[in-house]
Amino acid sequence: MSERMMTTRDHGLPVPAALLLLGALALAGCAHNPATLYGEPATAASPDVQWTAPPQAAEAPEKAAPAPAPSIPKELLSGSRSLTLSDIVDIALRNSPQTATTWAEARSAAAAYGSKHGSYYPQIDASVDLSRSKGSFANGAISYTQKTLSPSLQMSWLLFDFGGRKADVDETRQALIAADWTHNAMIQTVVLEVEQAYYQYVTAKALAESQQATYKEAQANLDAAQERHKAGVATIADVLQAKTAVAQAKLALDGLNGQIQTTRGALATAMGLPANTPYDIGVPSGKVSLTTVTQTVDQLLEAAQRLRPDLVAARAEARKAQAHVRKIKAEGYPSIVGSASLGRIYYGSLSTHGDVNSAAVGLSIPVFTGFSHTYDVRQAEADRQAAAARLQSMRQEVVLQVWTSYFNLKTAEQRVLTSQDLLKSATESHDVALGRYKAGVGSILDLLAAQSALEDARAQQVQARAAWFVSLAQLAHDTGTLDISGASAPDAAPIKVEREERP
């Protein structure tokens, strides 16, 4: 090889050294250059400037897997029947990404729990080494080549570690229990959200129906005013005021019809469907079966302490933190490990071999870890205290929620009764005012005031009934007595009620 090829022209450095120097200089230059993404700046130029995304980062992946379509029953697609609340809850649970997430997390925790059980069994590894060595001695006068094949089995088994392994398994067990209860809590949350959306939609339709009745009554009042005006016993002011009342009733009706569409879209979204999905629901009849809770608030509080899935999950999280403390403490104690190996070495051919077998029991004693273990124990203790504090906070929150839901339901029940009386008296007052006006002994102002009071009474009754249904659903959720269908859980102490038919 020539001298020119062996060294650089100016510095006389060997070629490999020169290449290393050039590579180092190139890397140093790259370190001073800003990072790039698809050939464009990876970040904004300054804090007050937006980052401009390269086209490759902004566009959607071409081969991205399409999202699974929502599960829509055939009867929903055909529109052959109205959906009940149970149907809506079933559809929502099938399509809910929240319940799918918590279910996947629970399965992940189950797999982790199963994996930890492997620490109770010996760990066995197999290996095969194939080597070829060449050497010489006696100043190179004698050389040799050797080929070896070495299959072997190695076993390691943790025999004793002062409860660390048991605590590790218990930690994953409590994590699995917490994940399962969290999944149950998410199901109940989805059920409650669907019920709330359902009653909002039903309320909007009921308000529109009551407003339609008000609109017809306003038309009847206008007809009466026009008849009296033709007869010369009423002024044009009566007609104009009646027309104003008709326009106001129509305006309110138009607004409620729009509200029906928005709440209908919200209910479809709660079911996990597009807002424009065609469907229809069955609206409860005019008679509502009211229920009165017969349990005391203390009984419901006691049930919530046992049945609230998020509270039970918090208990499991607290036990998980306790197990973690035991596991970390056990890491500071000695451990006993048994090991064994079986091996054979073949020299050149399968006919020439030697066996290499061993068995041992080892004692490992942590002497000094740079104080890391001390701080690990302190961290675990602090995490345990934080989990216990979260559990206590959750208990207090559950008590408050049940207490509030219970008295909200009692208030809603009383509002329903009061609204019924209000509607009855408002209806009678309107009938009397209309009769007096037609007879010529009442004024248009009295009639319009009675009409307004009747309209308000109808709306109050609809809203009171909706508030009662939502309050009952909220109380069932807060006490943890809902299963996936929205009914009482089989192992729960369901809310006991007495039913009474009311018009």
C-alpha positions as CSV (number, residue, x, y, z in Angstrom):
1,M,0.0,0.0,0.0
2,S,1.4,3.4,-0.9
3,E,2.4,6.1,1.5
4,R,-0.4,8.4,0.1
5,M,-3.0,5.9,1.0
6,M,-1.7,5.3,4.5
7,T,-1.6,8.9,5.7
8,T,-3.3,12.2,5.1
9,R,-1.6,14.7,2.9
10,D,-1.2,17.5,5.5
11,H,-1.1,16.0,8.9
12,G,0.4,12.6,8.4
13,L,-2.4,11.0,10.4
14,P,-3.3,7.3,9.7
15,V,-6.4,7.0,7.7
16,P,-8.5,5.4,10.5
17,A,-7.6,8.2,12.9
18,A,-8.4,10.8,10.3
19,L,-11.8,9.3,9.7
20,L,-12.5,9.2,13.5
21,L,-11.5,12.9,13.7
22,L,-13.8,13.8,10.8
23,G,-16.7,11.8,12.4
24,A,-16.2,13.6,15.7
25,L,-16.2,17.0,14.0
26,A,-19.4,16.0,12.2
27,L,-21.1,14.9,15.4
28,A,-20.1,18.1,17.1
29,G,-21.6,20.1,14.3
30,C,-24.8,18.2,14.5
31,A,-25.0,18.8,18.2
32,H,-25.2,22.6,17.5
33,N,-27.8,22.2,14.8
34,P,-31.5,22.1,15.8
35,A,-33.3,18.8,15.5
36,T,-35.5,18.3,12.5
37,L,-38.7,16.5,11.8
38,Y,-39.3,15.3,8.2
39,G,-36.6,17.9,7.2
40,E,-38.4,20.8,8.9
41,P,-37.7,22.4,12.3
42,A,-38.9,20.1,15.1
43,T,-40.0,23.0,17.4
44,A,-41.1,26.6,17.1
45,A,-38.4,29.2,16.5
46,S,-39.3,31.0,19.7
47,P,-41.8,30.9,22.6
48,D,-44.2,33.4,20.9
49,V,-44.3,31.6,17.6
50,Q,-46.5,28.6,16.7
51,W,-44.9,25.5,15.4
52,T,-45.6,24.8,11.7
53,A,-46.2,21.1,11.3
54,P,-44.7,19.4,8.2
55,P,-47.2,17.8,5.9
56,Q,-46.2,14.3,6.9
57,A,-47.0,15.1,10.6
58,A,-50.3,16.8,9.8
59,E,-51.8,14.2,7.5
60,A,-53.6,11.1,8.8
61,P,-51.8,7.7,8.3
62,E,-52.8,6.2,5.0
63,K,-53.1,2.7,6.3
64,A,-54.5,3.5,9.7
65,A,-57.0,0.8,10.9
66,P,-60.5,2.2,10.7
67,A,-62.3,2.7,14.0
68,P,-64.9,0.0,14.7
69,A,-68.4,1.1,13.8
70,P,-70.8,1.5,16.7
71,S,-72.9,-1.5,17.5
72,I,-76.5,-0.6,16.4
73,P,-79.2,-3.2,16.8
74,K,-81.2,-4.1,13.7
75,E,-84.4,-2.9,15.4
76,L,-82.8,0.5,15.8
77,L,-81.8,0.7,12.1
78,S,-85.2,-0.4,10.9
79,G,-87.0,2.1,13.2
80,S,-89.8,-0.5,13.6
81,R,-90.2,0.2,17.3
82,S,-89.5,2.7,19.9
83,L,-86.5,2.2,22.2
84,T,-87.1,1.8,25.9
85,L,-84.7,3.1,28.6
86,S,-83.3,-0.5,29.0
87,D,-82.6,-0.6,25.2
88,I,-80.8,2.7,25.4
89,V,-78.6,1.6,28.3
90,D,-77.7,-1.6,26.5
91,I,-76.7,0.2,23.4
92,A,-74.6,2.7,25.3
93,L,-72.7,0.1,27.3
94,R,-71.9,-1.8,24.0
95,N,-70.5,1.3,22.4
96,S,-69.0,3.1,25.3
97,P,-65.2,3.7,24.9
98,Q,-65.0,4.4,28.7
99,T,-66.2,0.9,29.7
100,A,-64.0,-0.6,26.9
101,T,-61.0,1.2,28.4
102,T,-61.6,0.1,32.0
103,W,-62.3,-3.5,30.9
104,A,-59.0,-3.6,29.0
105,E,-57.2,-2.1,32.1
106,A,-58.8,-4.8,34.2
107,R,-57.6,-7.5,31.8
108,S,-54.1,-6.0,31.9
109,A,-54.2,-6.1,35.7
110,A,-55.3,-9.8,35.6
111,A,-52.4,-10.6,33.3
112,A,-50.0,-8.8,35.6
113,Y,-51.4,-10.8,38.6
114,G,-50.9,-14.1,36.8
115,S,-47.4,-13.1,35.8
116,K,-46.4,-12.4,39.4
117,H,-47.4,-16.0,40.4
118,G,-44.5,-17.2,38.3
119,S,-42.1,-16.1,41.1
120,Y,-43.2,-19.1,43.1
121,Y,-41.8,-21.5,40.5
122,P,-38.3,-22.2,39.5
123,Q,-36.9,-20.3,36.5
124,I,-35.3,-22.6,34.0
125,D,-33.3,-21.5,31.0
126,A,-31.7,-23.5,28.2
127,S,-28.7,-22.4,26.2
128,V,-26.4,-23.8,23.5
129,D,-23.0,-22.5,22.9
130,L,-21.0,-23.3,19.7
131,S,-17.4,-22.1,19.7
132,R,-14.3,-22.5,17.6
133,S,-10.9,-21.6,18.9
134,K,-7.5,-21.5,17.2
135,G,-4.2,-21.1,18.9
136,S,-0.5,-22.0,19.0
137,F,2.4,-22.4,21.3
138,A,6.1,-23.1,21.3
139,N,6.7,-20.0,19.3
140,G,4.1,-21.0,16.8
141,A,5.7,-24.3,16.1
142,I,2.6,-26.2,17.2
143,S,-0.9,-24.9,16.4
144,Y,-4.3,-26.3,17.1
145,T,-8.0,-25.8,16.3
146,Q,-10.8,-26.8,18.7
147,K,-14.6,-26.9,18.2
148,T,-16.9,-27.3,21.1
149,L,-20.7,-27.6,21.5
150,S,-22.0,-26.9,24.9
151,P,-25.8,-27.4,25.6
152,S,-26.9,-26.7,29.2
153,L,-29.9,-26.1,31.5
154,Q,-29.8,-23.6,34.3
155,M,-32.3,-23.4,37.1
156,S,-32.8,-20.7,39.7
157,W,-35.4,-20.9,42.5
158,L,-36.1,-18.3,45.1
159,L,-36.6,-20.3,48.3
160,F,-37.1,-17.7,51.0
161,D,-37.2,-13.9,51.1
162,F,-39.0,-12.9,54.3
163,G,-42.4,-12.4,52.6
164,G,-41.2,-10.1,49.8
165,R,-42.5,-12.4,47.1
166,K,-45.9,-12.8,48.8
167,A,-46.2,-9.1,49.2
168,D,-45.4,-8.5,45.6
169,V,-48.1,-10.9,44.5
170,D,-50.6,-9.4,47.0
171,E,-49.8,-5.9,45.5
172,T,-50.8,-7.1,42.0
173,R,-53.9,-8.9,43.4
174,Q,-55.1,-5.7,45.0
175,A,-54.4,-3.8,41.8
176,L,-56.6,-6.3,39.9
177,I,-59.4,-5.9,42.5
178,A,-59.2,-2.1,42.2
179,A,-59.2,-2.3,38.4
180,D,-62.3,-4.6,38.4
181,W,-64.2,-2.3,40.8
182,T,-63.1,0.7,38.7
183,H,-64.7,-1.0,35.7
184,N,-67.9,-1.5,37.6
185,A,-67.9,2.2,38.6
186,M,-67.5,3.3,35.0
187,I,-70.4,1.1,34.0
188,Q,-72.6,2.8,36.6
189,T,-71.3,6.2,35.5
190,V,-72.3,5.5,31.9
191,V,-75.7,4.3,33.0
192,L,-76.3,7.4,34.9
193,E,-75.2,9.7,32.1
194,V,-77.5,7.8,29.7
195,E,-80.4,8.1,32.1
196,Q,-79.8,11.9,32.5
197,A,-79.7,12.3,28.7
198,Y,-82.8,10.2,28.3
199,Y,-84.8,12.2,30.8
200,Q,-83.6,15.5,29.2
201,Y,-84.9,14.3,25.9
202,V,-88.2,13.1,27.4
203,T,-88.6,16.3,29.3
204,A,-88.1,18.4,26.1
205,K,-90.8,16.4,24.3
206,A,-93.2,16.7,27.2
207,L,-92.6,20.4,27.5
208,A,-93.3,20.7,23.7
209,E,-96.5,18.8,24.2
210,S,-97.6,21.0,27.0
211,Q,-96.7,24.1,25.1
212,Q,-98.7,22.8,22.1
213,A,-101.7,22.7,24.4
214,T,-101.0,26.2,25.5
215,Y,-100.7,27.3,21.9
216,K,-104.2,25.8,21.1
217,E,-105.6,27.5,24.2
218,A,-104.1,30.8,23.1
219,Q,-105.8,30.3,19.7
220,A,-109.1,29.6,21.4
221,N,-108.7,32.8,23.5
222,L,-108.0,34.7,20.3
223,D,-111.1,33.3,18.7
224,A,-113.2,34.3,21.7
225,A,-111.7,37.9,21.5
226,Q,-112.5,38.1,17.8
227,E,-116.0,36.9,18.4
228,R,-116.6,39.5,21.1
229,H,-115.0,42.2,18.9
230,K,-117.4,41.3,16.1
231,A,-120.3,41.5,18.5
232,G,-119.1,44.9,19.6
233,V,-118.6,44.0,23.2
234,A,-114.8,44.0,23.1
235,T,-112.2,46.5,21.8
236,I,-109.5,45.8,19.2
237,A,-107.1,45.9,22.1
238,D,-108.4,42.6,23.3
239,V,-107.8,41.1,19.9
240,L,-104.3,42.5,19.7
241,Q,-103.4,41.3,23.2
242,A,-104.8,37.8,22.3
243,K,-102.7,37.8,19.1
244,T,-99.6,38.7,21.1
245,A,-100.3,35.8,23.4
246,V,-100.6,33.4,20.4
247,A,-97.3,34.7,19.0
248,Q,-95.6,34.2,22.3
249,A,-96.9,30.7,22.7
250,K,-95.8,29.9,19.1
251,L,-92.3,31.3,19.8
252,A,-91.9,29.2,22.9
253,L,-93.1,26.2,21.0
254,D,-90.6,26.7,18.2
255,G,-87.8,27.0,20.8
256,L,-88.9,23.7,22.5
257,N,-89.0,21.9,19.1
258,G,-85.4,23.0,18.6
259,Q,-84.5,21.8,22.1
260,I,-86.0,18.4,21.2
261,Q,-83.5,18.0,18.4
262,T,-80.5,19.0,20.5
263,T,-81.4,16.7,23.4
264,R,-82.1,14.0,20.9
265,G,-78.6,14.4,19.5
266,A,-77.1,14.4,23.0
267,L,-78.9,11.1,23.8
268,A,-77.6,9.6,20.6
269,T,-74.1,10.7,21.5
270,A,-74.6,9.2,25.0
271,M,-75.4,5.9,23.3
272,G,-72.2,6.1,21.4
273,L,-74.0,6.8,18.1
274,P,-73.7,9.7,15.6
275,A,-76.0,12.6,16.6
276,N,-77.9,12.2,13.3
277,T,-78.8,8.5,13.8
278,P,-82.5,8.0,13.2
279,Y,-84.3,6.5,16.2
280,D,-87.3,7.0,18.3
281,I,-88.0,6.4,22.0
282,G,-91.1,5.5,24.0
283,V,-92.2,8.5,26.0
284,P,-93.8,7.6,29.4
285,S,-97.6,8.0,29.5
286,G,-99.4,10.8,31.3
287,K,-99.6,8.7,34.5
288,V,-96.4,8.4,36.4
289,S,-95.7,5.7,39.0
290,L,-94.1,7.6,41.8
291,T,-92.1,5.8,44.4
292,T,-91.3,6.7,47.9
293,V,-88.1,5.6,49.4
294,T,-88.8,3.6,52.6
295,Q,-85.2,3.2,53.8
296,T,-83.7,5.8,56.1
297,V,-80.7,7.9,55.0
298,D,-78.5,6.0,57.5
299,Q,-79.5,2.7,55.9
300,L,-78.6,4.0,52.4
301,L,-75.3,5.4,53.7
302,E,-74.5,1.9,55.1
303,A,-75.3,0.3,51.8
304,A,-73.1,2.8,49.9
305,Q,-70.1,2.0,52.2
306,R,-70.4,-1.6,51.1
307,L,-71.5,-1.3,47.5
308,R,-70.0,1.9,45.9
309,P,-67.5,0.4,43.4
310,D,-65.3,3.4,43.4
311,L,-65.1,3.3,47.2
312,V,-64.3,-0.4,47.2
313,A,-61.6,0.3,44.5
314,A,-60.1,2.9,46.8
315,R,-60.0,0.3,49.6
316,A,-58.1,-2.0,47.3
317,E,-55.7,0.7,46.4
318,A,-55.0,1.3,50.1
319,R,-54.3,-2.4,50.6
320,K,-52.1,-2.4,47.5
321,A,-50.0,0.4,49.0
322,Q,-49.7,-1.6,52.3
323,A,-48.5,-4.6,50.3
324,H,-46.0,-2.4,48.5
325,V,-44.5,-1.3,51.8
326,R,-44.1,-5.0,52.9
327,K,-42.4,-5.8,49.6
328,I,-39.9,-2.9,49.8
329,K,-39.1,-3.7,53.4
330,A,-38.4,-7.3,52.5
331,E,-35.8,-6.2,50.0
332,G,-33.6,-5.2,52.9
333,Y,-33.6,-8.7,54.4
334,P,-31.6,-11.7,53.3
335,S,-32.9,-14.1,50.6
336,I,-32.1,-17.7,49.9
337,V,-31.8,-18.8,46.3
338,G,-31.3,-22.4,45.0
339,S,-29.6,-22.9,41.7
340,A,-28.6,-25.9,39.6
341,S,-27.2,-26.5,36.1
342,L,-26.8,-29.5,33.8
343,G,-24.4,-29.2,30.9
344,R,-22.4,-31.2,28.5
345,I,-19.5,-30.2,26.3
346,Y,-18.8,-31.9,23.0
347,Y,-15.2,-31.7,21.7
348,G,-15.1,-31.9,18.0
349,S,-17.6,-34.7,17.7
350,L,-20.6,-36.1,19.6
351,S,-18.5,-39.1,20.7
352,T,-16.1,-37.0,22.8
353,H,-17.8,-35.1,25.6
354,G,-17.7,-34.1,29.2
355,D,-20.4,-33.4,31.7
356,V,-20.6,-30.2,33.8
357,N,-23.3,-30.4,36.5
358,S,-23.7,-28.2,39.6
359,A,-26.1,-27.4,42.5
360,A,-25.9,-24.7,45.0
361,V,-27.8,-22.8,47.7
362,G,-26.9,-19.1,48.0
363,L,-27.6,-16.6,50.8
364,S,-27.8,-13.0,49.7
365,I,-27.5,-10.4,52.4
366,P,-27.9,-6.7,51.4
367,V,-25.2,-4.9,53.4
368,F,-25.1,-1.4,51.9
369,T,-27.1,0.1,49.1
370,G,-26.1,3.7,49.3
371,F,-29.1,4.5,51.5
372,S,-31.4,3.8,48.5
373,H,-33.4,1.2,50.4
374,T,-34.0,3.5,53.3
375,Y,-35.5,6.1,51.0
376,D,-37.5,3.5,49.1
377,V,-39.1,2.5,52.4
378,R,-39.9,6.1,53.2
379,Q,-41.4,6.6,49.8
380,A,-43.5,3.5,50.1
381,E,-44.7,4.6,53.6
382,A,-45.6,8.0,52.2
383,D,-47.5,6.4,49.4
384,R,-49.4,4.2,51.8
385,Q,-50.4,7.3,53.9
386,A,-51.5,9.1,50.7
387,A,-53.7,6.1,49.7
388,A,-55.2,5.9,53.2
389,A,-56.0,9.7,53.0
390,R,-57.6,9.3,49.6
391,L,-59.7,6.5,51.0
392,Q,-60.9,8.6,53.9
393,S,-61.6,11.5,51.5
394,M,-63.6,9.1,49.3
395,R,-65.6,7.9,52.3
396,Q,-66.6,11.5,53.2
397,E,-67.4,12.3,49.6
398,V,-69.7,9.2,49.4
399,V,-71.5,10.2,52.5
400,L,-72.1,13.7,51.2
401,Q,-73.3,12.4,47.8
402,V,-75.8,10.0,49.3
403,W,-77.0,12.5,51.8
404,T,-77.5,15.1,49.1
405,S,-79.2,12.7,46.7
406,Y,-81.5,11.4,49.3
407,F,-82.9,14.8,50.2
408,N,-82.9,15.9,46.6
409,L,-85.2,13.0,45.9
410,K,-87.4,13.9,48.9
411,T,-87.6,17.4,47.6
412,A,-88.3,16.3,44.1
413,E,-91.1,14.0,45.3
414,Q,-92.7,16.9,47.2
415,R,-92.3,19.1,44.1
416,V,-94.2,16.6,42.0
417,L,-97.1,16.6,44.5
418,T,-97.1,20.4,44.7
419,S,-96.9,20.8,40.9
420,Q,-100.0,18.5,40.5
421,D,-102.0,20.7,42.8
422,L,-100.7,23.8,41.0
423,L,-101.7,22.4,37.6
424,K,-105.2,21.5,38.9
425,S,-105.8,24.9,40.4
426,A,-104.4,26.7,37.3
427,T,-106.5,24.6,35.0
428,E,-109.7,25.5,36.9
429,S,-108.7,29.1,37.1
430,H,-108.2,29.3,33.3
431,D,-111.5,27.6,32.7
432,V,-113.3,30.1,34.9
433,A,-111.5,33.0,33.3
434,L,-112.3,31.8,29.8
435,G,-116.0,31.3,30.8
436,R,-116.2,34.8,32.4
437,Y,-114.6,36.4,29.4
438,K,-117.0,34.7,26.9
439,A,-119.9,35.7,29.2
440,G,-118.7,39.3,29.1
441,V,-118.0,39.7,32.8
442,G,-114.2,39.2,32.6
443,S,-111.4,41.1,31.1
444,I,-108.9,39.9,28.5
445,L,-106.1,40.6,31.0
446,D,-107.6,38.2,33.5
447,L,-107.8,35.5,30.8
448,L,-104.3,36.0,29.6
449,A,-103.0,36.0,33.2
450,A,-104.8,32.7,33.8
451,Q,-103.4,31.3,30.6
452,S,-99.9,32.3,31.6
453,A,-100.3,30.7,35.0
454,L,-101.6,27.5,33.3
455,E,-98.6,27.4,31.0
456,D,-96.2,27.8,33.8
457,A,-98.0,25.1,35.9
458,R,-97.7,22.6,33.0
459,A,-94.0,23.3,32.7
460,Q,-93.5,23.1,36.4
461,Q,-95.2,19.7,36.5
462,V,-93.1,18.3,33.6
463,Q,-89.8,19.6,35.1
464,A,-90.8,18.3,38.6
465,R,-91.4,14.8,37.2
466,A,-88.1,14.8,35.3
467,A,-86.2,16.0,38.4
468,W,-87.8,13.2,40.4
469,F,-86.6,10.5,37.8
470,V,-83.1,12.0,37.7
471,S,-82.9,12.2,41.5
472,L,-83.9,8.6,41.8
473,A,-81.3,7.5,39.3
474,Q,-78.7,9.7,41.0
475,L,-79.5,8.1,44.4
476,A,-79.3,4.6,43.0
477,H,-75.9,5.5,41.5
478,D,-74.6,7.1,44.7
479,T,-75.5,4.1,46.8
480,G,-73.9,1.7,44.3
481,T,-77.1,-0.3,43.6
482,L,-77.0,-0.3,39.8
483,D,-76.0,-3.2,37.7
484,I,-75.2,-3.0,33.9
485,S,-78.9,-2.8,33.0
486,G,-79.6,0.1,35.5
487,A,-81.5,-2.2,37.9
488,S,-80.6,-3.1,41.4
489,A,-77.4,-5.1,41.8
490,P,-78.1,-8.8,42.8
491,D,-75.9,-8.6,45.9
492,A,-77.1,-5.1,46.8
493,A,-79.6,-3.9,49.2
494,P,-81.7,-2.1,46.6
495,I,-83.6,1.1,47.3
496,K,-86.9,0.0,48.7
497,V,-89.9,1.9,47.4
498,E,-93.6,2.1,47.7
499,R,-95.4,2.8,44.4
500,E,-98.4,5.0,44.0
501,E,-100.2,5.9,40.8
502,R,-100.7,9.6,40.3
503,P,-102.3,11.4,37.4
